[in-house]
Amino acid sequence: MIRRLAGVLALLLLAACTGGADDGRAGPAATSAKDEEGVIIVASGRDVTGKNGVRQQLIDEWNARQRQTGFSARLVELPGSADEQRSQLLGALQSGSADYDVVNLDVTWVPEFAAAGLIRPLPGKLVDDDVIPSVAETAWWDGKVYAAPFNSDVGLLYYRHDYLKKARVRPAELDENTTWQDLRDVIDTLDSNLEGEEKKAYDKGWTTQLDAYEGRTVNAMEAFATAVPDLDLVDEDGSYTGTVDGLTAGIAELRRRADLPYTLKDAYKSDEAASLSDFVEGRTAFLRHWPYVYPTLLRTFDDGQLKVAPLPGRAVLGGQNLAVTQGSQRARKATELIEFLTSRESEKCLLDAGFAATRTSVYEKPVRCVTDQGKPSASPTSEGDDDQGQLDEKERAHYRRNILLPALEKAVHRPRTPLYGAFTQTFMAQLGPLFGSSRPADEVLAGRLHAALRRALPR
């Protein structure tokens, strides 16, 4: 079984033995009588809301409330891509080379870090009924809560509303009923009818992130989940359970989405930054991206140029969760910090900054941001004060309640397995020929992918 394999790997890699509670309700500090006073180190990837971004502001607010306690917190941002950050965290925690107390994990990493004994179980109250159910599922592994949802993420579809109007597309606004075939039909109309300055900049219908990194896995999983809604690639233990037929249907859908008549060729080598740049330059009418770019796009385009809609088909859930490391000497206080950072009031700050909040109440009820400033920096490139650019309060509420929240609720998970690193590397590598000059038939590619995943995720 995967759990036994992960346990053996953990021992070989000198991971610490799991400690603490037997269920998700007990705290991570059950093995420690008293915390050591001092600085709680929080390791995280780059804050996309920029220098002195919302995460740092929340840490600063917590520190202000701890002045007489002997504790404080310090945010350490790890360099590199998400894959590189994962490797850094694994290496640091396995070797004990870094004194991290809290780690901000991608939602796909939680099973791996939990199974390896690198993070502690957390109190179940941190994942209460207010947490969006799809998001709450990312906190659990093997019947225990290991990580509290911090900020969530989901794929959305951004589009040039002005392009659609000038090309006389009817209707010129997309909604939750829009399909991928509808999108292809709109692109056909744009190719035929778009004129003037917009036509000079325009190249292809849409762009996304298909380079050989996690972005390709996300896009592929969205295609697979749309083609086969009940497709499960792993079981509850993280063992591979896919079929060639299911993979074939998913590959066929991904191939349609990547067709060059509709897709910007540069998308094959694009990550989040490159695809965003192409869209901003007007080269495409549609962009699949994450919520955090919305404030920046609102400031980039004039009124009426930009719209956002749910991604057609199924969208993948992203985001980061906070966990307490097994080696922390301040586990109790670190848990208190996580409780603060994931509270309704802190989640409101994250939502105002452009992240997707993890709690339903933040979208549906008036909640005040916990920081003194009230409005954290909205994006790394924004200069304005308004957290959502040109949106008035009614438009902002509509986006949050009618587009972002439903998208999170309906989002699908990437495979949950302690061997997720092996899964995603295999998945993206085997799908690579779809974006090359010589493309094998769907059935052939599916057979290769099936065999490779069986090797990467043994039962």
Solvent accessible surface area in square Angstrom, and as a share of the most:
residue,aa,sasa,rsa
1,M,99,0.44
2,I,0,0.00
3,R,98,0.36
4,R,171,0.62
5,L,63,0.31
6,A,8,0.06
7,G,29,0.28
8,V,81,0.47
9,L,67,0.33
10,A,10,0.08
11,L,121,0.60
12,L,131,0.65
13,L,90,0.45
14,L,144,0.71
15,A,11,0.08
16,A,51,0.40
17,C,105,0.63
18,T,80,0.46
19,G,21,0.20
20,G,26,0.25
21,A,11,0.08
22,D,129,0.67
23,D,49,0.25
24,G,4,0.04
25,R,187,0.68
26,A,37,0.29
27,G,27,0.26
28,P,3,0.02
29,A,4,0.03
30,A,67,0.52
31,T,91,0.53
32,S,28,0.18
33,A,106,0.82
34,K,163,0.69
35,D,16,0.08
36,E,93,0.42
37,E,110,0.49
38,G,23,0.22
39,V,63,0.36
40,I,0,0.00
41,I,20,0.10
42,V,4,0.02
43,A,0,0.00
44,S,2,0.01
45,G,14,0.14
46,R,146,0.53
47,D,4,0.02
48,V,26,0.15
49,T,2,0.01
50,G,16,0.16
51,K,199,0.84
52,N,83,0.43
53,G,1,0.01
54,V,0,0.00
55,R,13,0.05
56,Q,55,0.24
57,Q,13,0.06
58,L,0,0.00
59,I,2,0.01
60,D,66,0.34
61,E,20,0.09
62,W,7,0.02
63,N,37,0.19
64,A,39,0.30
65,R,132,0.48
66,Q,21,0.09
67,R,183,0.67
68,Q,172,0.76
69,T,55,0.32
70,G,40,0.39
71,F,28,0.12
72,S,37,0.24
73,A,6,0.05
74,R,134,0.49
75,L,27,0.13
76,V,39,0.22
77,E,81,0.37
78,L,12,0.06
79,P,94,0.59
80,G,48,0.46
81,S,57,0.37
82,A,47,0.36
83,D,42,0.22
84,E,93,0.42
85,Q,22,0.10
86,R,49,0.18
87,S,63,0.41
88,Q,67,0.30
89,L,2,0.01
90,L,21,0.10
91,G,36,0.35
92,A,12,0.09
93,L,28,0.14
94,Q,31,0.14
95,S,78,0.50
96,G,55,0.53
97,S,90,0.58
98,A,28,0.22
99,D,122,0.63
100,Y,33,0.13
101,D,4,0.02
102,V,0,0.00
103,V,0,0.00
104,N,6,0.03
105,L,0,0.00
106,D,23,0.12
107,V,10,0.06
108,T,10,0.06
109,W,17,0.06
110,V,0,0.00
111,P,0,0.00
112,E,24,0.11
113,F,0,0.00
114,A,3,0.02
115,A,27,0.21
116,A,13,0.10
117,G,3,0.02
118,L,4,0.02
119,I,0,0.00
120,R,14,0.05
121,P,1,0.01
122,L,0,0.00
123,P,15,0.09
124,G,16,0.15
125,K,130,0.55
126,L,5,0.03
127,V,17,0.10
128,D,62,0.32
129,D,151,0.78
130,D,32,0.16
131,V,6,0.03
132,I,0,0.00
133,P,95,0.60
134,S,11,0.07
135,V,3,0.02
136,A,16,0.12
137,E,92,0.41
138,T,1,0.01
139,A,0,0.00
140,W,97,0.34
141,W,16,0.06
142,D,77,0.40
143,G,56,0.54
144,K,48,0.20
145,V,0,0.00
146,Y,13,0.05
147,A,0,0.00
148,A,0,0.00
149,P,3,0.02
150,F,7,0.03
151,N,2,0.01
152,S,2,0.01
153,D,20,0.10
154,V,0,0.00
155,G,0,0.00
156,L,0,0.00
157,L,1,0.00
158,Y,0,0.00
159,Y,3,0.01
160,R,16,0.06
161,H,18,0.08
162,D,14,0.07
163,Y,3,0.01
164,L,0,0.00
165,K,101,0.43
166,K,107,0.45
167,A,0,0.00
168,R,136,0.50
169,V,9,0.05
170,R,176,0.64
171,P,105,0.66
172,A,16,0.12
173,E,93,0.42
174,L,24,0.12
175,D,68,0.35
176,E,116,0.52
177,N,111,0.57
178,T,17,0.10
179,T,67,0.39
180,W,27,0.10
181,Q,105,0.47
182,D,58,0.30
183,L,2,0.01
184,R,52,0.19
185,D,70,0.36
186,V,16,0.09
187,I,3,0.01
188,D,67,0.35
189,T,42,0.24
190,L,0,0.00
191,D,61,0.32
192,S,92,0.60
193,N,40,0.21
194,L,5,0.02
195,E,118,0.53
196,G,51,0.49
197,E,121,0.54
198,E,30,0.13
199,K,84,0.35
200,K,156,0.66
201,A,43,0.33
202,Y,20,0.07
203,D,63,0.33
204,K,65,0.28
205,G,0,0.00
206,W,9,0.03
207,T,0,0.00
208,T,1,0.00
209,Q,2,0.01
210,L,3,0.02
211,D,44,0.23
212,A,61,0.47
213,Y,48,0.18
214,E,25,0.11
215,G,5,0.05
216,R,17,0.06
217,T,0,0.00
218,V,4,0.02
219,N,8,0.04
220,A,0,0.00
221,M,13,0.06
222,E,1,0.01
223,A,0,0.00
224,F,0,0.00
225,A,10,0.08
226,T,38,0.22
227,A,37,0.29
228,V,30,0.17
229,P,94,0.59
230,D,120,0.62
231,L,36,0.18
232,D,98,0.51
233,L,7,0.03
234,V,20,0.12
235,D,44,0.23
236,E,142,0.64
237,D,13,0.07
238,G,0,0.00
239,S,1,0.01
240,Y,11,0.04
241,T,52,0.30
242,G,9,0.08
243,T,76,0.44
244,V,57,0.33
245,D,119,0.61
246,G,9,0.08
247,L,0,0.00
248,T,25,0.14
249,A,38,0.29
250,G,0,0.00
251,I,0,0.00
252,A,22,0.17
253,E,15,0.07
254,L,4,0.02
255,R,53,0.19
256,R,112,0.41
257,R,17,0.06
258,A,1,0.01
259,D,34,0.18
260,L,62,0.31
261,P,87,0.54
262,Y,33,0.13
263,T,0,0.00
264,L,2,0.01
265,K,133,0.57
266,D,65,0.34
267,A,0,0.00
268,Y,14,0.05
269,K,157,0.66
270,S,2,0.02
271,D,58,0.30
272,E,41,0.18
273,A,72,0.56
274,A,40,0.31
275,S,0,0.00
276,L,35,0.17
277,S,50,0.32
278,D,14,0.07
279,F,0,0.00
280,V,53,0.31
281,E,106,0.47
282,G,3,0.03
283,R,62,0.23
284,T,0,0.00
285,A,0,0.00
286,F,0,0.00
287,L,0,0.00
288,R,2,0.01
289,H,1,0.00
290,W,22,0.08
291,P,1,0.01
292,Y,48,0.18
293,V,3,0.02
294,Y,12,0.05
295,P,0,0.00
296,T,24,0.14
297,L,0,0.00
298,L,11,0.05
299,R,65,0.24
300,T,63,0.36
301,F,12,0.05
302,D,101,0.52
303,D,126,0.65
304,G,33,0.31
305,Q,42,0.19
306,L,16,0.08
307,K,65,0.28
308,V,13,0.08
309,A,1,0.01
310,P,28,0.18
311,L,9,0.05
312,P,4,0.03
313,G,45,0.43
314,R,75,0.27
315,A,10,0.08
316,V,0,0.00
317,L,3,0.01
318,G,4,0.03
319,G,3,0.03
320,Q,43,0.19
321,N,1,0.01
322,L,1,0.01
323,A,0,0.00
324,V,0,0.00
325,T,2,0.01
326,Q,21,0.09
327,G,55,0.53
328,S,5,0.03
329,Q,100,0.45
330,R,45,0.16
331,A,0,0.00
332,R,116,0.42
333,K,27,0.11
334,A,0,0.00
335,T,14,0.08
336,E,84,0.38
337,L,0,0.00
338,I,0,0.00
339,E,75,0.34
340,F,26,0.11
341,L,3,0.01
342,T,4,0.02
343,S,27,0.18
344,R,83,0.30
345,E,66,0.30
346,S,0,0.00
347,E,0,0.00
348,K,36,0.15
349,C,0,0.00
350,L,0,0.00
351,L,3,0.01
352,D,8,0.04
353,A,0,0.00
354,G,5,0.05
355,F,11,0.05
356,A,0,0.00
357,A,0,0.00
358,T,2,0.01
359,R,18,0.07
360,T,31,0.18
361,S,9,0.06
362,V,7,0.04
363,Y,7,0.03
364,E,90,0.41
365,K,118,0.50
366,P,138,0.87
367,V,18,0.10
368,R,192,0.70
369,C,8,0.05
370,V,23,0.13
371,T,6,0.04
372,D,126,0.65
373,Q,117,0.52
374,G,18,0.17
375,K,117,0.50
376,P,5,0.03
377,S,46,0.29
378,A,11,0.08
379,S,5,0.03
380,P,75,0.47
381,T,95,0.55
382,S,26,0.17
383,E,161,0.72
384,G,47,0.46
385,D,131,0.68
386,D,51,0.27
387,D,6,0.03
388,Q,3,0.01
389,G,13,0.13
390,Q,88,0.39
391,L,21,0.10
392,D,78,0.40
393,E,119,0.54
394,K,170,0.72
395,E,83,0.37
396,R,25,0.09
397,A,24,0.19
398,H,101,0.45
399,Y,9,0.03
400,R,19,0.07
401,R,118,0.43
402,N,87,0.44
403,I,18,0.09
404,L,1,0.00
405,L,8,0.04
406,P,35,0.22
407,A,12,0.09
408,L,0,0.00
409,E,85,0.38
410,K,130,0.55
411,A,9,0.07
412,V,20,0.12
413,H,52,0.23
414,R,13,0.05
415,P,10,0.06
416,R,51,0.19
417,T,0,0.00
418,P,5,0.03
419,L,28,0.14
420,Y,5,0.02
421,G,8,0.08
422,A,41,0.32
423,F,0,0.00
424,T,4,0.03
425,Q,92,0.41
426,T,25,0.15
427,F,0,0.00
428,M,9,0.04
429,A,65,0.50
430,Q,50,0.22
431,L,0,0.00
432,G,22,0.21
433,P,46,0.29
434,L,1,0.00
435,F,22,0.09
436,G,35,0.33
437,S,125,0.81
438,S,92,0.59
439,R,77,0.28
440,P,25,0.16
441,A,56,0.43
442,D,27,0.14
443,E,110,0.49
444,V,73,0.42
445,L,0,0.00
446,A,0,0.00
447,G,31,0.30
448,R,123,0.45
449,L,0,0.00
450,H,34,0.15
451,A,41,0.32
452,A,6,0.05
453,L,0,0.00
454,R,150,0.55
455,R,172,0.63
456,A,21,0.16
457,L,1,0.01
458,P,54,0.34
459,R,168,0.61
